[in-house]
Amino acid sequence: MVPLPAERHAGANSAHHVIPVEVWKEEQSFFNNIGIGKDMNSAFNGINFPGSASAMKQDAGKGMDIFHSSNHHNYSDILRRRIARVE
């Protein structure tokens, strides 16, 4: 994914990883084994949604009940547990 300028990231929708970089790197061998190890930044691992609570409330995020928080430990932990079940 191509990073957006800071002023656009803070206010509008922007691209984010579905599987966060930290989790992907921790589980790199799993992703390699299932044939997607080089695809961390591909479109299938991306989602476009508001980059902040204020963007969610503005036109860019109308109809969305979620925004990106760089503090997503709970989400990452859920992914780790689900990957462990598949392995």
Secondary structure as UniProt FT lines:
FT   HELIX           6..11
FT   STRAND          13..17
FT   HELIX           21..26
FT   HELIX           28..33
FT   TURN            34..35
FT   TURN            37..38
FT   TURN            40..41
FT   HELIX           43..45
FT   STRAND          46..50
FT   HELIX           53..57
FT   HELIX           59..61
FT   TURN            62..63
FT   HELIX           73..86
//
